[in-house]
Amino acid sequence: MSSSKTTILDVRPLLAKGEEPYAAIRARVDRLEAGAGFTLIAPFLPAPLIERLRGEGFSARVQQRDERTWVVDFLRE
């Protein structure tokens, strides 16, 4: 999913500081228009988030880069 409408949100620094990343993710999601998306980078598979956003009409493509890096491309249908 590479598009000029796609942005990257890396939550690893937030998690490393002990911060909950959901507010940052939700803010990003709420700004997206139909056909736009974002790429989430996390240190684990964010399965509950994937299921929640699929329920809100997003598609998700998951890749595991290494044992500590998961990349999920979300697209608002």
C-alpha positions as CSV (number, residue, x, y, z in Angstrom):
1,M,0.0,0.0,0.0
2,S,2.1,2.9,-1.1
3,S,0.0,6.0,-1.8
4,S,0.4,9.7,-1.2
5,K,-2.7,9.3,1.0
6,T,-0.8,6.8,3.3
7,T,1.1,8.0,6.4
8,I,3.3,6.0,8.8
9,L,2.7,5.8,12.6
10,D,5.5,4.1,14.5
11,V,4.2,3.4,18.0
12,R,7.4,1.8,19.2
13,P,8.8,5.0,20.8
14,L,5.5,5.6,22.6
15,L,5.5,2.1,24.0
16,A,9.2,2.3,25.0
17,K,8.3,5.4,27.1
18,G,5.5,3.4,28.7
19,E,2.8,5.4,27.0
20,E,-0.5,3.9,25.6
21,P,-0.5,4.5,21.8
22,Y,-4.3,4.1,21.3
23,A,-5.0,7.8,21.5
24,A,-2.5,8.5,18.7
25,I,-3.8,5.7,16.6
26,R,-7.4,6.8,17.1
27,A,-6.5,10.4,16.2
28,R,-4.9,9.2,12.9
29,V,-7.9,6.9,12.1
30,D,-10.5,9.6,12.7
31,R,-8.8,11.9,10.2
32,L,-8.8,9.4,7.4
33,E,-11.1,9.8,4.4
34,A,-12.4,6.9,2.3
35,G,-9.6,5.5,0.2
36,A,-6.9,6.8,2.6
37,G,-4.8,4.7,4.9
38,F,-1.9,4.5,7.3
39,T,0.9,2.2,8.1
40,L,1.3,1.2,11.7
41,I,4.7,-0.1,13.0
42,A,4.6,-2.0,16.3
43,P,6.8,-4.3,18.3
44,F,4.0,-7.0,18.4
45,L,1.0,-8.1,16.3
46,P,-1.8,-5.6,17.2
47,A,-4.5,-8.2,16.7
48,P,-7.2,-6.5,18.8
49,L,-6.7,-3.2,16.8
50,I,-6.8,-5.0,13.5
51,E,-10.1,-6.6,14.4
52,R,-11.5,-3.3,15.7
53,L,-10.6,-1.4,12.6
54,R,-11.8,-4.2,10.3
55,G,-15.2,-3.8,12.1
56,E,-15.0,-0.1,11.2
57,G,-14.6,-0.8,7.5
58,F,-10.8,-1.0,7.2
59,S,-8.8,-3.6,5.4
60,A,-5.5,-4.7,6.9
61,R,-2.3,-6.2,5.4
62,V,0.1,-7.6,8.0
63,Q,3.8,-8.2,7.6
64,Q,6.3,-9.3,10.2
65,R,9.7,-7.8,9.4
66,D,11.5,-9.5,12.3
67,E,10.7,-10.9,15.7
68,R,10.2,-7.4,17.1
69,T,8.7,-5.5,14.2
70,W,5.2,-5.8,12.8
71,V,4.0,-3.6,10.0
72,V,0.2,-3.3,9.3
73,D,-1.1,-1.3,6.4
74,F,-4.7,-0.1,7.1
75,L,-6.9,1.2,4.3
76,R,-10.3,2.8,4.9
77,E,-12.6,1.3,2.3
